[in-house]
């Protein structure tokens, strides 16, 4: 079989992926160090990137769009059933199972970021929406914010394990393309259409403006 190298991940997807990972580490470290000012800034940055990824999933590059990689649950299970088969990688993006993992990670990350907006540690740190919410909601959000982090860590661990299993069991390199964007695929697999960098910049700016507006809600309270 003849192969060629094509670009499968645009710079926005790759930058978003690795920045969120770095910011998760920053958020954990600053919480442990009781530097809640930096913890909150890291959370705002994560929320900005998540809003951008949602917008990019609607309007961005072809293979980054949700409709491209989100199949039925049955398709995901069939994909996992082929895990032991040695066959060429033909995916220009996430496969059916990977698409659902992306959705799970985004949901957990959004839960973490949004509950942080309502959280209150009963001492100094209060999310920008905590003063506007009833006490029961603040207590619930604060509890979820703590507990959800462990679910998020578990999902990340499964994600990393899956990347390793695909490399060992099927010789599919999923990590490299997320670093440099290029993937070795059969010649009959066409490259995805990538959206313009200007669109990405505009959507990132919109996401940042939304999060900035949320943080300003604390003013005057």
C-alpha positions as a LaTeX table, in Angstrom:
\begin{tabular}{lrrr}
\hline
Residue & $x$ (\AA) & $y$ (\AA) & $z$ (\AA) \\
\hline
Unk1 & 0.00 & 0.00 & 0.00 \\
Unk2 & 1.23 & 3.48 & $-0.91$ \\
Unk3 & 1.11 & 6.26 & 1.65 \\
Unk4 & 1.46 & 10.03 & 1.66 \\
Unk5 & 1.75 & 12.69 & 4.32 \\
Unk6 & $-1.10$ & 15.16 & 4.76 \\
Unk7 & $-1.94$ & 17.83 & 7.27 \\
Unk8 & $-4.79$ & 16.65 & 9.44 \\
Unk9 & $-4.78$ & 19.04 & 12.41 \\
Unk10 & $-4.68$ & 22.80 & 12.08 \\
Unk11 & $-2.66$ & 24.93 & 14.45 \\
Unk12 & $-5.74$ & 26.06 & 16.38 \\
Unk13 & $-6.73$ & 22.51 & 17.37 \\
Unk14 & $-3.18$ & 21.64 & 18.40 \\
Unk15 & $-2.62$ & 24.87 & 20.33 \\
Unk16 & $-5.95$ & 24.49 & 22.09 \\
Unk17 & $-5.17$ & 20.88 & 23.03 \\
Unk18 & $-1.77$ & 21.57 & 24.60 \\
Unk19 & $-2.67$ & 24.88 & 26.24 \\
Unk20 & $-5.59$ & 23.28 & 28.05 \\
Unk21 & $-3.27$ & 20.55 & 29.32 \\
Unk22 & $-0.76$ & 23.11 & 30.60 \\
Unk23 & $-3.49$ & 25.20 & 32.21 \\
Unk24 & $-4.96$ & 22.16 & 33.94 \\
Unk25 & $-1.58$ & 21.60 & 35.59 \\
Unk26 & $-1.36$ & 25.30 & 36.49 \\
Unk27 & $-4.88$ & 25.22 & 37.98 \\
Unk28 & $-4.06$ & 22.20 & 40.11 \\
Unk29 & $-0.73$ & 23.61 & 41.29 \\
Unk30 & $-2.12$ & 27.05 & 42.16 \\
Unk31 & $-5.04$ & 25.52 & 44.08 \\
Unk32 & $-2.65$ & 23.37 & 46.11 \\
Unk33 & $-0.47$ & 26.43 & 46.78 \\
Unk34 & $-3.53$ & 28.48 & 47.78 \\
Unk35 & $-2.77$ & 31.02 & 45.06 \\
Unk36 & $-6.41$ & 31.45 & 44.18 \\
Unk37 & $-5.82$ & 34.65 & 42.21 \\
Unk38 & $-3.71$ & 32.69 & 39.71 \\
Unk39 & $-6.06$ & 29.72 & 39.96 \\
Unk40 & $-8.97$ & 31.87 & 38.85 \\
Unk41 & $-6.99$ & 33.43 & 36.00 \\
Unk42 & $-6.06$ & 29.95 & 34.80 \\
Unk43 & $-9.72$ & 28.96 & 34.98 \\
Unk44 & $-10.74$ & 31.96 & 32.89 \\
Unk45 & $-8.13$ & 31.03 & 30.29 \\
Unk46 & $-9.43$ & 27.44 & 30.18 \\
Unk47 & $-13.00$ & 28.64 & 29.75 \\
Unk48 & $-11.90$ & 30.89 & 26.90 \\
Unk49 & $-10.23$ & 27.96 & 25.13 \\
Unk50 & $-13.26$ & 25.74 & 25.70 \\
Unk51 & $-15.65$ & 28.32 & 24.22 \\
Unk52 & $-13.31$ & 28.64 & 21.27 \\
Unk53 & $-13.22$ & 24.86 & 20.78 \\
Unk54 & $-17.01$ & 24.72 & 20.79 \\
Unk55 & $-17.16$ & 27.46 & 18.15 \\
Unk56 & $-14.39$ & 25.78 & 16.16 \\
Unk57 & $-16.39$ & 22.57 & 16.35 \\
Unk58 & $-19.21$ & 24.38 & 14.56 \\
Unk59 & $-17.43$ & 26.68 & 12.13 \\
Unk60 & $-13.77$ & 25.57 & 11.99 \\
Unk61 & $-11.75$ & 23.08 & 9.97 \\
Unk62 & $-13.61$ & 20.16 & 8.43 \\
Unk63 & $-12.28$ & 17.41 & 10.68 \\
Unk64 & $-12.53$ & 19.57 & 13.81 \\
Unk65 & $-16.29$ & 19.93 & 13.42 \\
Unk66 & $-18.50$ & 17.84 & 15.68 \\
Unk67 & $-20.63$ & 16.62 & 12.79 \\
Unk68 & $-17.49$ & 15.18 & 11.19 \\
Unk69 & $-16.34$ & 12.98 & 14.07 \\
Unk70 & $-19.38$ & 12.35 & 16.26 \\
Unk71 & $-21.02$ & 9.10 & 15.15 \\
Unk72 & $-23.48$ & 6.83 & 16.88 \\
Unk73 & $-22.55$ & 5.00 & 20.11 \\
Unk74 & $-22.79$ & 1.79 & 18.10 \\
Unk75 & $-20.11$ & 3.03 & 15.70 \\
Unk76 & $-17.87$ & 3.78 & 18.68 \\
Unk77 & $-18.28$ & 0.25 & 20.06 \\
Unk78 & $-17.60$ & $-1.25$ & 16.63 \\
Unk79 & $-14.44$ & 0.82 & 16.45 \\
Unk80 & $-13.30$ & $-0.49$ & 19.83 \\
Unk81 & $-14.09$ & $-4.02$ & 18.68 \\
Unk82 & $-11.45$ & $-3.68$ & 15.98 \\
Unk83 & $-8.77$ & $-2.64$ & 18.46 \\
Unk84 & $-6.78$ & $-5.85$ & 18.07 \\
Unk85 & $-6.65$ & $-5.73$ & 14.27 \\
Unk86 & $-3.48$ & $-4.63$ & 12.53 \\
Unk87 & $-4.76$ & $-2.37$ & 9.78 \\
Unk88 & $-3.67$ & 0.96 & 8.26 \\
Unk89 & $-4.87$ & 4.15 & 9.89 \\
Unk90 & $-7.32$ & 5.88 & 7.53 \\
Unk91 & $-8.68$ & 8.56 & 9.86 \\
Unk92 & $-8.02$ & 12.22 & 9.08 \\
Unk93 & $-9.34$ & 13.14 & 12.52 \\
Unk94 & $-10.87$ & 11.39 & 15.49 \\
Unk95 & $-12.32$ & 7.95 & 14.94 \\
Unk96 & $-15.81$ & 7.10 & 16.24 \\
Unk97 & $-14.60$ & 6.11 & 19.71 \\
Unk98 & $-12.18$ & 9.03 & 19.92 \\
Unk99 & $-14.95$ & 11.45 & 19.03 \\
Unk100 & $-16.97$ & 10.42 & 22.07 \\
Unk101 & $-13.89$ & 10.72 & 24.26 \\
Unk102 & $-13.41$ & 14.28 & 23.00 \\
Unk103 & $-17.04$ & 15.05 & 23.85 \\
Unk104 & $-16.62$ & 13.59 & 27.35 \\
Unk105 & $-13.46$ & 15.59 & 28.00 \\
Unk106 & $-15.08$ & 18.81 & 26.80 \\
Unk107 & $-18.12$ & 18.17 & 28.99 \\
Unk108 & $-15.99$ & 17.54 & 32.08 \\
Unk109 & $-13.78$ & 20.55 & 31.39 \\
Unk110 & $-16.81$ & 22.80 & 30.89 \\
Unk111 & $-18.32$ & 21.48 & 34.11 \\
Unk112 & $-15.09$ & 22.30 & 35.92 \\
Unk113 & $-14.83$ & 25.79 & 34.46 \\
Unk114 & $-18.48$ & 26.76 & 34.86 \\
Unk115 & $-18.82$ & 25.50 & 38.44 \\
Unk116 & $-15.69$ & 27.49 & 39.24 \\
Unk117 & $-17.57$ & 30.67 & 38.30 \\
Unk118 & $-20.08$ & 29.96 & 41.08 \\
Unk119 & $-17.69$ & 28.48 & 43.67 \\
Unk120 & $-16.91$ & 29.95 & 47.08 \\
Unk121 & $-14.30$ & 28.52 & 49.46 \\
Unk122 & $-15.92$ & 30.18 & 52.52 \\
Unk123 & $-12.72$ & 32.13 & 53.20 \\
Unk124 & $-11.38$ & 34.45 & 50.49 \\
Unk125 & $-12.03$ & 33.18 & 46.98 \\
Unk126 & $-15.37$ & 33.64 & 45.32 \\
Unk127 & $-16.20$ & 33.08 & 41.65 \\
Unk128 & $-17.54$ & 36.08 & 39.73 \\
Unk129 & $-21.08$ & 34.68 & 39.66 \\
Unk130 & $-21.17$ & 33.41 & 43.25 \\
Unk131 & $-22.61$ & 36.64 & 44.68 \\
Unk132 & $-25.43$ & 36.56 & 42.15 \\
Unk133 & $-26.45$ & 32.96 & 42.82 \\
Unk134 & $-28.53$ & 31.51 & 45.69 \\
Unk135 & $-26.58$ & 29.87 & 48.50 \\
Unk136 & $-27.75$ & 26.35 & 47.60 \\
Unk137 & $-26.42$ & 26.75 & 44.06 \\
Unk138 & $-23.08$ & 28.09 & 45.29 \\
Unk139 & $-22.72$ & 25.13 & 47.68 \\
Unk140 & $-23.65$ & 22.65 & 44.93 \\
Unk141 & $-21.27$ & 24.23 & 42.41 \\
Unk142 & $-18.43$ & 24.30 & 44.94 \\
Unk143 & $-18.92$ & 20.61 & 45.70 \\
Unk144 & $-19.10$ & 19.63 & 42.03 \\
Unk145 & $-16.01$ & 21.75 & 41.29 \\
Unk146 & $-13.98$ & 19.63 & 43.73 \\
Unk147 & $-15.41$ & 16.22 & 42.85 \\
Unk148 & $-15.49$ & 16.71 & 39.09 \\
Unk149 & $-11.75$ & 17.25 & 38.99 \\
Unk150 & $-11.17$ & 13.60 & 39.87 \\
Unk151 & $-13.54$ & 12.47 & 37.13 \\
Unk152 & $-11.62$ & 14.73 & 34.77 \\
Unk153 & $-8.31$ & 13.19 & 35.81 \\
Unk154 & $-9.77$ & 9.73 & 35.21 \\
Unk155 & $-10.95$ & 10.66 & 31.73 \\
Unk156 & $-7.54$ & 12.14 & 30.89 \\
Unk157 & $-5.88$ & 8.93 & 32.07 \\
Unk158 & $-8.16$ & 6.84 & 29.84 \\
Unk159 & $-7.43$ & 9.17 & 26.92 \\
Unk160 & $-3.66$ & 8.84 & 27.37 \\
Unk161 & $-3.97$ & 5.07 & 27.80 \\
Unk162 & $-6.00$ & 4.81 & 24.57 \\
Unk163 & $-3.33$ & 6.70 & 22.63 \\
Unk164 & $-0.73$ & 4.26 & 23.95 \\
Unk165 & $-2.85$ & 1.19 & 23.18 \\
Unk166 & $-3.47$ & 2.34 & 19.60 \\
Unk167 & 0.27 & 2.80 & 19.13 \\
Unk168 & 1.20 & $-0.61$ & 20.57 \\
Unk169 & $-1.70$ & $-2.69$ & 19.24 \\
Unk170 & $-2.25$ & $-1.08$ & 15.85 \\
Unk171 & 0.91 & 1.00 & 15.19 \\
Unk172 & $-1.28$ & 4.10 & 14.85 \\
Unk173 & 0.57 & 7.26 & 15.85 \\
Unk174 & $-2.06$ & 9.58 & 17.35 \\
Unk175 & 0.34 & 11.71 & 19.38 \\
Unk176 & 2.67 & 12.93 & 16.62 \\
Unk177 & $-0.05$ & 14.54 & 14.48 \\
Unk178 & $-1.30$ & 16.45 & 17.52 \\
Unk179 & 2.20 & 17.92 & 17.83 \\
Unk180 & 3.16 & 18.69 & 14.22 \\
Unk181 & $-0.22$ & 18.33 & 12.49 \\
Unk182 & 0.89 & 15.85 & 9.80 \\
Unk183 & $-0.17$ & 12.21 & 9.44 \\
Unk184 & 0.90 & 9.31 & 7.22 \\
Unk185 & $-2.20$ & 7.96 & 5.47 \\
Unk186 & $-3.05$ & 5.86 & 2.39 \\
Unk187 & $-2.90$ & 7.85 & $-0.85$ \\
Unk188 & $-6.64$ & 7.45 & $-1.44$ \\
Unk189 & $-7.38$ & 9.39 & 1.76 \\
Unk190 & $-7.87$ & 13.08 & 0.97 \\
Unk191 & $-6.68$ & 15.89 & 3.21 \\
Unk192 & $-9.41$ & 17.68 & 5.17 \\
Unk193 & $-10.36$ & 21.26 & 4.36 \\
Unk194 & $-8.75$ & 23.54 & 6.93 \\
Unk195 & $-10.37$ & 26.80 & 7.98 \\
Unk196 & $-8.57$ & 30.11 & 7.67 \\
Unk197 & $-6.34$ & 31.34 & 10.51 \\
Unk198 & $-8.26$ & 34.64 & 10.46 \\
Unk199 & $-11.47$ & 32.83 & 11.38 \\
Unk200 & $-9.71$ & 31.16 & 14.28 \\
Unk201 & $-8.38$ & 34.49 & 15.52 \\
Unk202 & $-11.84$ & 36.03 & 15.33 \\
Unk203 & $-13.49$ & 33.17 & 17.22 \\
Unk204 & $-10.77$ & 33.22 & 19.87 \\
Unk205 & $-11.29$ & 36.96 & 20.31 \\
Unk206 & $-15.04$ & 36.44 & 20.66 \\
Unk207 & $-14.48$ & 33.72 & 23.27 \\
Unk208 & $-12.10$ & 35.93 & 25.24 \\
Unk209 & $-14.61$ & 38.81 & 25.13 \\
Unk210 & $-17.38$ & 36.58 & 26.51 \\
Unk211 & $-15.23$ & 35.38 & 29.40 \\
Unk212 & $-14.01$ & 38.93 & 30.12 \\
Unk213 & $-17.64$ & 40.04 & 30.28 \\
Unk214 & $-18.41$ & 37.29 & 32.79 \\
Unk215 & $-15.52$ & 38.34 & 35.03 \\
Unk216 & $-16.77$ & 41.95 & 34.98 \\
Unk217 & $-20.07$ & 40.89 & 36.57 \\
Unk218 & $-18.44$ & 41.08 & 39.96 \\
Unk219 & $-18.00$ & 44.86 & 39.62 \\
Unk220 & $-20.49$ & 46.92 & 41.55 \\
Unk221 & $-21.58$ & 44.09 & 43.85 \\
\hline
\end{tabular}
